[in-house]
Amino acid sequence: MEERKKKLDINELNTILERYLPAELLPQVKDSVQALFHKCESAELWKFRDRMTGMYNTQGILQVLEDWKAQCLQTREHMGILCIDVDRLENINQIYGHLEGDVAIQTFGQILEDSVTEHEMCGHLGSSEFVVIMRTADLAEPAAESFLQTLADRIDNYNRVSGKEYSLQIVYSMYAVELSAETAMPDVLDQALTRKRRLREGTRNLTGSGSQKESYSADEHRRVNELIDKNLFRYAFQPIVSAKTGEIYAYEALMRAGEDVPLSPLAVLKYADHDNRLYDVERATFFNVLEQIKGFGDIGDRKFFINSISNSQLPEAEYEKLKAAYGDLFPNVVVEITEQTELEDELLDVIQNRSRRDGFGLAIDDYGTGYSNTSSLLRYLPNCVKLDRLLITDIQENPKKQHFVKNIVTFAHDNGFLALAEGVETAAEMKAVIHMGVDLIQGFYTAKPEFTLLEELPEHIKNEIINDNMSMHENVQRKIYIVNNETELPLVQLALELYTGIVVSQPELTLVGGLDYPAAMSIKIKDGCQCRLVLKNVSMESIEDMPCIDIGNNAHLTLVLEGDNVLDKTGIRVPDGSSCRLEGAGNLSIAAKGIQCYGIGNDFISGVGAITCAQSGKLEISTEGNHCINIGGGIYRQGEGIQILSGSVLLKAASENAIGIGCSKGSAPIKVQNCYVGIDFRVATGCALGNWEDDLNMYIADLKLEIAGSGGYLSGIGSVEKAAGEICVERADISVQMNGQQVRLVGNDGGGLKIAVSRSRLALKGEGNNVLGIGCFDKSALLETRDSVLEIRVQAAENEAVGVIEENDTFEGGKRFVRVNE
């Protein structure tokens, strides 16, 4: 009997055949038997293997569990089961098709197999479910932590280089197996999977090491019950604003513990759930918030979003009490239902019927984190869908998020409900979601939660929202290329592939362009990055009013010029705390146009970092608009200021208000030496070289400087407003010729400015109604000239050729030629 159970080996069978069959029949029979054996082996294999991935299926995993159970009982090892889901597989299937969904499953399966060691075994149980079995001498949890970190790194690497418009993400839970001889492994696997499914709402996207752990605090538990028993809840109200106008559309009521009970909302919900008191929280929320809204008085058409614990809704009797007390407020109420867990049909019918009958709205909260698909939106029939903050964070740099959000916004609009972006925390995120067409915005960037109602957004935020809408261009679809260790990129090729932006976060990169093929592109240097970027014959044209080169916060860019390079429409943004240094023998031409435009630096009202021009080639910058800055920015706070140290710099400005080199606010140090600078200034009000206001700190040496200008109120070298400080000129050849209503060739109206000139030549010529040659118009200046030639010609009804009193005028060697109205 035992012999009959033994499986025959193919070689044994061939030996038997050779013994009994004629030689001429053997080859054909052996081939047939070989094929039969392969079929049998294949059928045996697929009993334990998944056909899509080739990994162990459920039967295979159970077999491994049984084998490892026996071994672990002998070796006293521990076992753990890590249950993993490919997150949002439904979205991939819906947006990109089921074939792409299969690719995602197969890809993740391969990543998982590449991550396991001899102490782990993995399998695919179907759809998006995978498991990893672990055996370890120590506790299973630390082993799971280590494995998850390895897996996270591999997933991150794949997402960076895949080129897919979606990214692989997972959710997971850990189950430690308590082993004994009586342990039934099928039950263990079922318990592990059930735990994962129940805790799916509590699991998180894998973005780093660590596994989900629950903590318990007896003190917190006690305080939560006290909070509920005594109804110590408070509520902060965060504005929800129109993405078109910046007007406040609604407020979300956010639960806060009482002043003497410092507890997070998550802790409250955790312990309330533990004690089956979620209903108590739900009831308190609706009665408390509506009572508070009633106390606000006239709220007009503004809405109030109230979070509901979906499976703990008020029974009919309590709901009727709520309606009797606050029914007149229901048209102003929007009830938020979380989308992370599927609501039972019966409960969904109740809340939808109440909504239709009594006039309050419905919103789906946290969309994009749970069982997200468009069919669920149609099932809920909401008035509003709130896109989860995980989708919004850094969305301006993530084309996968952009693609998903754009699809949801389009679907929402096609089906008559609003799309709300929540968790907007930066200007870049706000601009991105506005350009994707969202209707509403909520986040710390627009307004933080307060215990009183904010009536209006700050004016600058409203203006920013309006400007972001004004800057939109039709049919511009953002497609971002994220540089990943490449040393050189062909800019024209990226443009042909319809990329509109490049994100750089590495130390070095070369961009090779073609002057005959300008690329509509924006380069983003990531926050905190130190980068040496080489431009080689690059021609770029900005899109959506974004800078051609946008340096991130606390980032430092060295821009090396090779050949001829052109930036059109906008230039290089250097925010406060960051820096830009130009080097190389090549040339750079920047043409900036717009209401607020700049060449290198930032606009009139924004902070600017350090700027150093140390290239040996030619730098040409032209600006045209209402408020223009060629080199410099708005608010200067700290750093090395502005330095022009070599090469040839040609600046042109045609504007209502303009600065050639300098800042509008703050005493920015300005150093100009060892170069040629030519400034052509055609403006109503402005300063060619210097700051608009605040003290001057200027050093000009070893150069040739030519300034020509015309307009209204003009300053050549100095400031527009009264200011103190110092202008120091050494070994320079300077020519300033200007005509206008009020002209200040070197100096300003007053403030006690000190001007020191040594071994230099200054040729100053001004014409207008009110003209100053050098000094201060109120004669408060200090002037020192040593071994220098001053040629001053002034033609004006009101004039001061030398704006300084005699005792503050130091003349040591050289010559002065002063002509007034000749």
NORJOUR-V300592 format. One record per residue. N is the residue number from 1. PSI is psi in radians with two decimals (* if undefined). OMEGA is omega as a letter, one per 20 degrees, with the letter a starting at -180 (* if undefined). D_FIRST is the distance of its C-alpha to the first C-alpha in whole Angstrom. Layout:
N:PSI:OMEGA:D_FIRST + N:PSI:OMEGA:D_FIRST
This chain:
1:-0.74:r:0 + 2:-0.61:r:4 + 3:-0.65:a:5 + 4:-0.51:a:5 + 5:-0.32:a:7 + 6:2.36:r:9 + 7:2.37:r:13 + 8:2.40:r:14 + 9:2.58:a:18 + 10:-0.61:r:21 + 11:-0.70:r:22 + 12:-0.73:a:19 + 13:-0.71:r:19 + 14:-0.65:r:23 + 15:-0.73:r:22 + 16:-0.76:a:20 + 17:-0.73:r:23 + 18:-0.48:a:25 + 19:-0.57:a:24 + 20:-0.29:a:24 + 21:2.63:r:27 + 22:2.66:a:30 + 23:-0.65:a:32 + 24:-0.36:r:34 + 25:-0.27:a:31 + 26:-0.85:a:30 + 27:-0.78:a:32 + 28:-0.74:a:31 + 29:-0.71:r:28 + 30:-0.71:r:27 + 31:-0.76:r:29 + 32:-0.74:r:28 + 33:-0.70:r:24 + 34:-0.78:r:26 + 35:-0.70:r:28 + 36:-0.73:r:24 + 37:-0.75:r:23 + 38:-0.72:r:26 + 39:-0.73:r:26 + 40:-0.75:r:22 + 41:-0.68:r:23 + 42:-0.77:r:26 + 43:-0.69:r:25 + 44:-0.72:a:22 + 45:-0.87:a:26 + 46:-0.09:r:28 + 47:-0.47:a:25 + 48:0.02:a:27 + 49:2.57:r:30 + 50:2.24:a:33 + 51:-0.49:a:35 + 52:-0.73:a:38 + 53:-0.29:a:38 + 54:0.03:a:35 + 55:2.95:r:35 + 56:2.41:r:32 + 57:-2.92:a:32 + 58:-0.77:r:31 + 59:-0.72:r:27 + 60:-0.74:r:28 + 61:-0.73:r:30 + 62:-0.65:r:28 + 63:-0.76:r:25 + 64:-0.72:r:28 + 65:-0.74:r:29 + 66:-0.77:a:26 + 67:-0.78:a:26 + 68:-0.52:r:29 + 69:-0.84:a:29 + 70:-0.75:a:27 + 71:-0.74:a:29 + 72:-0.60:r:32 + 73:-0.57:r:32 + 74:-0.73:a:31 + 75:-0.09:a:34 + 76:0.55:r:36 + 77:2.82:r:37 + 78:2.70:r:38 + 79:2.55:r:37 + 80:2.68:r:39 + 81:2.09:r:39 + 82:2.00:a:42 + 83:2.22:a:42 + 84:2.39:r:44 + 85:2.43:r:46 + 86:2.00:a:48 + 87:2.50:r:51 + 88:0.62:r:53 + 89:-0.55:r:51 + 90:-0.66:r:52 + 91:-0.76:r:56 + 92:-0.79:r:54 + 93:-0.73:a:53 + 94:-0.76:a:56 + 95:-0.71:a:58 + 96:-0.13:r:56 + 97:2.73:a:54 + 98:-0.49:r:50 + 99:-0.70:r:49 + 100:-0.59:r:51 + 101:-0.70:r:49 + 102:-0.68:r:46 + 103:-0.73:r:48 + 104:-0.74:r:49 + 105:-0.81:a:45 + 106:-0.68:r:44 + 107:-0.82:r:46 + 108:-0.66:r:46 + 109:-0.74:r:42 + 110:-0.72:r:43 + 111:-0.71:a:46 + 112:-0.79:r:43 + 113:-0.62:r:41 + 114:-0.33:a:43 + 115:-0.36:a:44 + 116:2.67:r:41 + 117:-3.00:r:40 + 118:-0.27:a:37 + 119:0.11:a:38 + 120:2.71:r:37 + 121:2.44:a:35 + 122:2.78:r:37 + 123:2.86:r:36 + 124:2.08:a:37 + 125:0.00:a:36 + 126:2.67:a:39 + 127:-2.16:a:42 + 128:0.11:a:44 + 129:2.27:r:42 + 130:2.75:r:40 + 131:2.65:r:39 + 132:2.19:r:39 + 133:2.37:a:36 + 134:2.53:r:38 + 135:2.33:a:37 + 136:2.63:r:40 + 137:-0.50:r:41 + 138:-2.96:r:44 + 139:2.66:a:45 + 140:-0.53:a:43 + 141:-0.84:r:47 + 142:-0.64:r:48 + 143:-0.67:r:46 + 144:-0.71:r:46 + 145:-0.83:a:50 + 146:-0.76:r:49 + 147:-0.75:a:47 + 148:-0.62:r:49 + 149:-0.78:r:52 + 150:-0.78:a:50 + 151:-0.72:r:49 + 152:-0.75:a:52 + 153:-0.74:a:54 + 154:-0.69:r:51 + 155:-0.77:r:52 + 156:-0.76:r:56 + 157:-0.75:r:56 + 158:-0.80:a:54 + 159:-0.58:a:57 + 160:-0.58:a:60 + 161:-0.06:a:59 + 162:-0.56:a:57 + 163:0.02:r:60 + 164:2.71:r:58 + 165:0.01:r:60 + 166:2.83:r:58 + 167:2.61:r:56 + 168:2.26:r:53 + 169:2.68:a:53 + 170:2.79:r:50 + 171:2.71:a:50 + 172:2.87:r:48 + 173:2.70:a:47 + 174:2.40:r:45 + 175:2.03:r:42 + 176:2.21:a:42 + 177:2.25:r:38 + 178:1.88:a:38 + 179:2.41:r:35 + 180:2.98:a:33 + 181:-0.46:a:30 + 182:-0.10:a:30 + 183:2.17:r:31 + 184:1.94:a:30 + 185:-0.61:r:30 + 186:-0.67:r:30 + 187:-0.68:r:33 + 188:-0.82:r:35 + 189:-0.71:r:35 + 190:-0.71:r:36 + 191:-0.69:r:39 + 192:-0.78:a:40 + 193:-0.68:r:40 + 194:-0.71:r:42 + 195:-0.76:r:45 + 196:-0.74:a:45 + 197:-0.66:r:46 + 198:-0.60:a:48 + 199:0.13:a:50 + 200:-0.66:r:51 + 201:-0.56:a:54 + 202:-0.25:r:55 + 203:2.91:a:53 + 204:2.80:r:55 + 205:2.42:a:55 + 206:1.87:r:54 + 207:0.07:r:57 + 208:-2.95:a:56 + 209:2.88:r:54 + 210:2.64:r:53 + 211:2.83:a:51 + 212:2.20:r:52 + 213:2.43:r:53 + 214:2.43:r:55 + 215:2.74:r:58 + 216:2.37:r:59 + 217:2.09:r:63 + 218:-0.64:a:64 + 219:-0.81:r:67 + 220:-0.72:a:67 + 221:-0.80:a:65 + 222:-0.76:a:68 + 223:-0.54:r:70 + 224:-0.76:r:69 + 225:-0.64:r:69 + 226:-0.71:r:72 + 227:-0.79:a:73 + 228:-0.79:a:71 + 229:-0.73:a:73 + 230:0.03:a:77 + 231:1.02:a:76 + 232:0.25:a:77 + 233:2.56:r:76 + 234:2.87:a:78 + 235:2.22:r:78 + 236:2.67:a:79 + 237:2.06:r:80 + 238:2.21:a:79 + 239:2.51:r:81 + 240:2.17:a:79 + 241:2.73:r:81 + 242:2.29:r:82 + 243:-0.08:r:80 + 244:-0.79:a:83 + 245:-0.29:a:86 + 246:0.05:r:85 + 247:2.57:r:86 + 248:2.13:a:84 + 249:-0.65:a:82 + 250:3.09:r:81 + 251:2.51:r:79 + 252:2.26:r:76 + 253:2.09:a:76 + 254:2.16:a:74 + 255:2.35:r:73 + 256:2.53:r:75 + 257:2.81:r:74 + 258:2.83:a:78 + 259:-0.62:a:80 + 260:0.08:a:79 + 261:1.37:a:75 + 262:1.58:a:74 + 263:2.53:r:71 + 264:2.66:r:69 + 265:-0.62:r:68 + 266:-0.69:r:64 + 267:-0.71:r:65 + 268:-0.84:a:66 + 269:-0.63:a:64 + 270:-0.88:a:61 + 271:-0.53:r:62 + 272:-0.70:r:63 + 273:-0.74:a:60 + 274:-0.67:a:58 + 275:0.20:a:61 + 276:0.75:a:60 + 277:0.32:r:64 + 278:-0.60:r:64 + 279:-0.68:r:66 + 280:-0.69:r:68 + 281:-0.76:r:69 + 282:-0.82:a:69 + 283:-0.80:r:71 + 284:-0.70:a:74 + 285:-0.90:a:73 + 286:-0.77:r:75 + 287:-0.72:a:77 + 288:-0.85:a:78 + 289:-0.76:a:79 + 290:-0.61:r:80 + 291:-0.68:r:83 + 292:-0.70:r:83 + 293:-0.72:r:84 + 294:-0.62:r:86 + 295:-0.25:r:88 + 296:-0.26:a:89 + 297:-2.42:a:91 + 298:1.94:a:92 + 299:0.01:r:88 + 300:-2.36:a:89 + 301:0.05:a:86 + 302:2.51:a:84 + 303:2.79:r:81 + 304:2.06:r:79 + 305:2.21:a:75 + 306:2.22:a:73 + 307:2.29:r:70 + 308:2.45:r:67 + 309:1.76:a:64 + 310:-0.69:a:63 + 311:0.22:r:60 + 312:0.74:a:63 + 313:2.75:r:66 + 314:2.33:r:69 + 315:2.93:a:68 + 316:-0.72:a:71 + 317:-0.79:r:73 + 318:-0.67:r:73 + 319:-0.69:r:74 + 320:-0.63:r:76 + 321:-0.74:r:78 + 322:-0.78:a:78 + 323:-0.67:r:79 + 324:-0.64:a:82 + 325:-0.60:a:83 + 326:0.30:a:82 + 327:-0.52:a:82 + 328:-0.28:r:85 + 329:-0.17:a:83 + 330:-0.65:r:80 + 331:-0.32:r:81 + 332:0.06:a:81 + 333:2.41:r:78 + 334:2.09:a:75 + 335:2.19:a:71 + 336:2.21:r:69 + 337:2.22:r:65 + 338:2.50:a:63 + 339:0.04:a:60 + 340:-0.46:r:58 + 341:2.51:a:56 + 342:2.29:a:55 + 343:2.36:r:58 + 344:2.56:a:56 + 345:-0.70:a:58 + 346:-0.77:r:60 + 347:-0.65:r:61 + 348:-0.73:r:62 + 349:-0.68:a:64 + 350:-0.89:a:66 + 351:-0.58:r:67 + 352:-0.71:r:68 + 353:-0.73:r:70 + 354:-0.71:a:72 + 355:-0.85:a:73 + 356:-0.70:a:74 + 357:-0.68:a:76 + 358:-0.06:r:77 + 359:0.08:r:78 + 360:2.71:a:76 + 361:2.97:r:74 + 362:2.47:r:71 + 363:2.48:r:69 + 364:2.07:a:66 + 365:2.72:r:66 + 366:0.58:a:64 + 367:2.31:a:63 + 368:-0.02:a:60 + 369:-0.29:a:58 + 370:-2.15:a:56 + 371:1.03:a:55 + 372:2.12:r:57 + 373:2.80:a:58 + 374:-0.46:r:60 + 375:-0.58:r:59 + 376:-0.58:r:59 + 377:-0.73:r:63 + 378:-0.55:r:63 + 379:-0.73:a:61 + 380:-0.47:a:64 + 381:1.01:a:67 + 382:2.92:r:69 + 383:-0.36:a:72 + 384:2.47:r:71 + 385:2.21:a:68 + 386:1.99:a:68 + 387:2.15:a:67 + 388:2.59:a:65 + 389:-0.43:r:67 + 390:-0.52:r:64 + 391:-0.48:a:65 + 392:-0.54:a:68 + 393:2.15:r:68 + 394:0.52:a:69 + 395:-0.46:a:69 + 396:-0.30:a:72 + 397:0.10:a:70 + 398:1.71:a:66 + 399:-0.45:r:66 + 400:-0.79:r:63 + 401:-0.72:a:64 + 402:-0.77:a:67 + 403:-0.80:a:65 + 404:-0.80:a:63 + 405:-0.74:r:66 + 406:-0.72:r:68 + 407:-0.72:r:66 + 408:-0.71:r:66 + 409:-0.79:r:70 + 410:-0.78:r:70 + 411:-0.73:r:67 + 412:-0.82:a:69 + 413:-0.65:r:73 + 414:-0.44:a:71 + 415:0.23:r:70 + 416:0.40:r:73 + 417:2.89:a:72 + 418:2.62:r:74 + 419:2.17:a:72 + 420:2.21:r:72 + 421:2.03:r:72 + 422:2.71:a:71 + 423:0.45:r:71 + 424:2.05:a:74 + 425:-0.06:r:75 + 426:2.81:r:77 + 427:-0.67:a:79 + 428:-0.72:r:77 + 429:-0.72:a:74 + 430:-0.80:a:77 + 431:-0.69:a:78 + 432:-0.82:a:75 + 433:-0.54:r:74 + 434:-0.78:a:78 + 435:-0.31:r:77 + 436:-0.04:r:74 + 437:0.27:r:75 + 438:2.72:a:75 + 439:-0.60:a:77 + 440:2.68:a:77 + 441:2.39:r:77 + 442:2.31:r:76 + 443:2.95:a:76 + 444:-0.44:a:77 + 445:-0.66:r:79 + 446:-0.76:r:81 + 447:2.40:r:81 + 448:2.80:r:80 + 449:2.45:r:79 + 450:2.76:r:82 + 451:-0.13:r:83 + 452:2.81:a:86 + 453:2.20:r:86 + 454:2.18:a:87 + 455:-0.69:a:89 + 456:2.61:r:89 + 457:2.69:r:87 + 458:2.52:a:89 + 459:-0.66:a:92 + 460:-0.52:r:90 + 461:-0.75:r:86 + 462:-0.77:r:88 + 463:-0.67:r:89 + 464:-0.72:r:86 + 465:-0.78:r:84 + 466:-0.76:r:87 + 467:-0.66:r:87 + 468:-0.65:r:84 + 469:-0.69:a:84 + 470:-0.47:a:87 + 471:-0.04:a:85 + 472:2.49:r:82 + 473:2.49:r:82 + 474:2.50:r:81 + 475:0.37:r:78 + 476:2.04:a:77 + 477:2.09:a:73 + 478:2.27:r:73 + 479:2.00:a:70 + 480:2.34:r:70 + 481:2.09:r:68 + 482:2.00:a:67 + 483:2.32:a:68 + 484:1.41:r:65 + 485:0.17:r:66 + 486:2.54:r:67 + 487:-0.42:a:70 + 488:2.43:r:72 + 489:2.36:r:72 + 490:1.92:a:74 + 491:-0.71:a:76 + 492:-0.71:r:77 + 493:-0.73:r:73 + 494:-0.68:r:72 + 495:-0.69:r:75 + 496:-0.49:r:74 + 497:0.20:r:70 + 498:0.41:r:72 + 499:2.42:a:72 + 500:-0.06:a:75 + 501:2.71:r:74 + 502:2.27:r:73 + 503:2.15:a:71 + 504:2.22:r:72 + 505:0.35:a:71 + 506:2.89:a:70 + 507:-0.56:a:73 + 508:2.53:r:74 + 509:2.50:r:74 + 510:2.25:r:76 + 511:2.16:a:77 + 512:2.16:a:78 + 513:-2.89:r:80 + 514:2.10:a:82 + 515:-0.46:a:86 + 516:-0.10:a:86 + 517:1.39:r:83 + 518:2.31:a:83 + 519:2.24:r:80 + 520:1.74:a:80 + 521:2.69:r:78 + 522:2.32:r:78 + 523:2.20:r:77 + 524:2.09:r:76 + 525:2.06:a:76 + 526:2.67:r:74 + 527:2.37:r:75 + 528:0.05:a:75 + 529:2.51:r:75 + 530:2.04:a:77 + 531:2.44:r:77 + 532:1.87:a:78 + 533:2.15:r:79 + 534:2.19:r:80 + 535:2.12:a:82 + 536:1.74:a:82 + 537:0.84:a:84 + 538:2.37:r:83 + 539:2.07:a:84 + 540:2.56:r:83 + 541:2.14:a:84 + 542:2.74:r:83 + 543:2.67:r:82 + 544:0.58:r:82 + 545:0.34:r:85 + 546:2.65:r:82 + 547:2.57:r:84 + 548:-0.72:r:83 + 549:2.10:a:82 + 550:1.88:a:81 + 551:2.25:a:80 + 552:3.08:r:78 + 553:2.40:a:79 + 554:0.61:r:80 + 555:2.70:a:79 + 556:2.06:a:81 + 557:2.24:r:81 + 558:2.00:a:83 + 559:1.96:a:84 + 560:2.17:a:84 + 561:2.25:r:86 + 562:2.29:a:86 + 563:-2.66:r:88 + 564:2.34:a:89 + 565:2.49:a:87 + 566:2.29:r:88 + 567:2.16:a:87 + 568:2.56:r:88 + 569:-0.83:r:89 + 570:3.01:a:88 + 571:-2.21:a:88 + 572:2.08:r:86 + 573:2.21:r:85 + 574:1.64:a:86 + 575:2.90:r:85 + 576:2.31:r:87 + 577:-0.13:r:85 + 578:3.11:a:84 + 579:2.72:r:85 + 580:2.26:r:86 + 581:2.20:r:87 + 582:2.33:r:88 + 583:3.07:r:88 + 584:2.86:a:88 + 585:-0.01:a:91 + 586:-3.09:a:90 + 587:2.70:r:91 + 588:2.25:r:90 + 589:2.24:r:92 + 590:2.22:r:91 + 591:1.95:a:93 + 592:2.33:r:92 + 593:2.55:r:94 + 594:3.00:r:93 + 595:-0.82:r:95 + 596:1.81:a:93 + 597:2.79:a:93 + 598:2.73:r:93 + 599:-1.15:r:92 + 600:2.05:r:90 + 601:-2.02:a:90 + 602:3.07:a:90 + 603:-3.14:a:92 + 604:-0.47:a:95 + 605:0.10:a:93 + 606:2.66:r:90 + 607:2.57:a:90 + 608:2.54:r:90 + 609:-2.75:a:88 + 610:2.43:a:90 + 611:2.19:r:91 + 612:2.15:r:91 + 613:1.77:a:93 + 614:0.40:r:93 + 615:2.68:r:92 + 616:-0.19:r:94 + 617:-2.76:a:94 + 618:2.35:r:96 + 619:2.06:r:95 + 620:2.24:a:96 + 621:2.19:r:96 + 622:2.43:r:97 + 623:2.54:a:97 + 624:2.13:a:98 + 625:-2.67:a:98 + 626:-0.76:r:99 + 627:1.91:a:98 + 628:2.50:r:97 + 629:2.18:r:97 + 630:-0.99:r:96 + 631:2.01:a:95 + 632:-2.67:a:95 + 633:-2.82:a:94 + 634:-1.38:a:94 + 635:2.05:r:94 + 636:2.26:a:94 + 637:-0.75:a:93 + 638:2.94:r:92 + 639:-2.92:a:91 + 640:-0.05:r:93 + 641:-2.51:a:94 + 642:2.22:a:95 + 643:2.16:r:96 + 644:1.87:a:97 + 645:-0.17:a:97 + 646:3.08:r:97 + 647:-2.91:a:97 + 648:2.19:a:99 + 649:2.08:r:99 + 650:2.12:a:100 + 651:2.41:r:100 + 652:2.41:r:102 + 653:2.30:r:102 + 654:1.81:a:103 + 655:2.90:r:102 + 656:-0.83:r:104 + 657:2.37:a:103 + 658:2.69:r:102 + 659:2.26:r:101 + 660:-1.11:r:101 + 661:2.05:r:100 + 662:-2.86:a:99 + 663:2.76:a:98 + 664:-0.56:r:99 + 665:2.54:r:99 + 666:2.59:a:98 + 667:1.34:a:100 + 668:2.19:r:98 + 669:2.33:r:99 + 670:2.15:r:100 + 671:2.17:r:100 + 672:2.01:a:101 + 673:2.78:r:102 + 674:0.75:a:102 + 675:3.12:r:102 + 676:2.33:r:103 + 677:2.20:r:103 + 678:2.23:a:105 + 679:2.12:r:105 + 680:1.98:a:106 + 681:1.89:r:106 + 682:1.51:a:107 + 683:2.79:r:107 + 684:-0.82:r:108 + 685:2.34:r:108 + 686:3.09:a:106 + 687:2.19:a:106 + 688:-0.78:a:105 + 689:1.91:a:104 + 690:-2.99:a:104 + 691:2.65:r:103 + 692:-0.81:r:104 + 693:3.09:a:104 + 694:2.86:a:104 + 695:2.58:r:105 + 696:2.53:r:105 + 697:1.44:a:104 + 698:2.32:r:104 + 699:2.11:a:105 + 700:2.14:a:106 + 701:2.60:r:107 + 702:0.95:a:107 + 703:3.01:r:106 + 704:2.17:a:108 + 705:2.17:r:108 + 706:2.16:r:109 + 707:2.21:r:109 + 708:2.30:a:111 + 709:2.80:r:111 + 710:2.67:r:112 + 711:-2.38:a:112 + 712:-1.55:r:113 + 713:1.92:a:112 + 714:2.40:r:111 + 715:2.22:r:110 + 716:-1.24:r:110 + 717:1.99:a:109 + 718:-2.26:a:109 + 719:2.76:r:108 + 720:-0.79:r:108 + 721:2.94:r:109 + 722:2.40:a:111 + 723:2.63:r:109 + 724:-2.66:a:110 + 725:-2.78:a:108 + 726:2.47:r:109 + 727:2.06:a:109 + 728:2.16:a:109 + 729:2.20:r:110 + 730:2.31:r:111 + 731:0.88:a:111 + 732:2.65:r:111 + 733:1.89:a:112 + 734:2.34:r:112 + 735:2.19:r:114 + 736:2.06:r:113 + 737:2.08:a:115 + 738:2.60:r:115 + 739:2.41:a:117 + 740:-2.97:r:116 + 741:-0.93:r:117 + 742:2.23:a:117 + 743:2.26:r:116 + 744:1.84:a:115 + 745:-0.93:r:115 + 746:1.91:a:114 + 747:-2.64:a:113 + 748:-2.97:a:113 + 749:-0.55:a:116 + 750:3.12:r:116 + 751:-0.03:r:114 + 752:0.62:a:115 + 753:2.44:r:113 + 754:2.25:r:114 + 755:2.09:a:114 + 756:2.13:a:114 + 757:2.23:r:115 + 758:2.42:r:115 + 759:0.82:a:116 + 760:2.92:r:115 + 761:2.19:r:117 + 762:2.05:r:117 + 763:1.89:a:118 + 764:2.21:a:118 + 765:2.17:a:119 + 766:2.46:r:119 + 767:2.47:r:121 + 768:-2.90:r:121 + 769:-0.60:a:122 + 770:1.95:a:121 + 771:2.37:r:120 + 772:2.33:r:119 + 773:-1.16:r:120 + 774:2.49:r:118 + 775:-2.50:r:118 + 776:2.49:a:118 + 777:-0.49:r:120 + 778:0.18:r:121 + 779:0.43:r:122 + 780:0.05:a:119 + 781:2.83:r:118 + 782:2.21:a:118 + 783:2.21:r:119 + 784:2.12:r:119 + 785:2.26:a:119 + 786:2.16:r:120 + 787:0.79:a:121 + 788:2.80:r:120 + 789:2.15:r:121 + 790:2.11:r:121 + 791:1.95:a:122 + 792:2.16:r:123 + 793:2.15:a:124 + 794:2.28:r:124 + 795:1.89:a:125 + 796:2.65:r:125 + 797:-0.75:r:127 + 798:2.22:a:126 + 799:2.73:r:125 + 800:1.79:r:124 + 801:-0.81:r:124 + 802:1.78:a:123 + 803:1.27:r:122 + 804:2.48:r:123 + 805:2.80:a:126 + 806:-0.79:a:128 + 807:-0.27:r:127 + 808:0.24:a:123 + 809:1.87:a:124 + 810:2.14:a:123 + 811:1.98:a:124 + 812:1.66:r:124 + 813:2.79:r:125 + 814:-2.85:a:124 + 815:2.68:r:126 + 816:2.31:r:126 + 817:1.99:a:127 + 818:2.17:r:127 + 819:2.26:a:128 + 820:2.17:r:129 + 821:0.77:r:129 + 822:*:*:131
